[in-house]
Structures are given as C-alpha cells and as structure tokens.
C-alpha cells in the first residue's frame, strides 16, 4: 500500500464521500427515467417527475455538502505524529526537526492536542518510596 500521508488520507475520504453522494443523485434521476419499481416489481408505471427528482437531488446535495464540510473540519483538528522520533535512551527527551532536544511531554503537546497528567506507576512507587509501601507486591 502506498503511503498517502495525513493530507492524502483526508482528500481520499472526502473524495469517496463526494462520489457516494453524486452516485445517490444519479440513482434518483435514473429511477425517474427508467422507473425501477415498475421494471423489477411490476408496480404501476409512474410518469417522469423532474420536480421531485430535482428536490431530492438538492436535498441530497445539501446533506452531502454538510457532511463533507464536517469531515473537513474533523481533519483540520487532527494532528499527526509520524516517522522516526530520535529519543534519548537515558532522559527520554526527543530531538525535534531543528535538532533541539525537548522533554517528551513538551514535544507531544506542541505536535498534538494531547494534554498530560502525571502519576507514578506501581513499579516506580516501590523503587522510589520503599519505606512508604513495604508490603506492595
């Protein structure tokens, strides 16, 4: 699979959405022209109603534009971390694209909308404070 990157993925999804809505509108007009229910199920034929087809197409187009706009807004809010991150094996700082070393939390905060809350894991709790937690296993 070729690598599209974050913007390629969003363009591809929005294109598929647009194709889907265009297909629905084409089906509406095709049904008016061919009268599918008459052909497949033997229902009474209905006359060509361009006003109804136009109304339905405009409704689908409006809905499609609203959904595509919403999808674009979602992709604009998304941020991506990709590639290889050089991490110091001792202090865990990350080297950015300028060659500067940043604390992990700062780097991720600057590259995404993530926020951090700190705690202490059970292993570090025992290692750092053995006198406070002697019976923890």
Phi, psi and omega in degrees: 000134180285152182275116183271330186080170185296322183283329176294321179295314182296318178298320181295316180295316180295323177297316178297321177299313181297318178298319179298314179292323176296322177296320178297316180295321177296321179295322178301312180291323178297319179296321178294322184286316187265334184062072186300319181296327176292317182290316186275324189243001177072019178292165178297137181295146178245146180287158178296123183239088184291331179294317178294316179296320178295316178299313180296321179295317178296322178295314179295319179297318178297313178299317179298316179296322178296316181292317178296318177298317178296318178298317178299318179296321178297314180293329177293327180282337182283141174236151187239142168247120181223164173091194181264128178256117175288117183242133176293129183286348180262299186263352178069019173288155182247135177273124182274184184293343177269357181088003178275147179263128181237150173298142183312312183299318180295317181299310182293321178299319181287334184260353182210183178263011183290145175240153184246146171227134185257149176212197178221131183283162182301322180295314180291327179300315179292320183289319184275329184229059183296331181287336179273335184228063184288331186265356180290137180246000000 
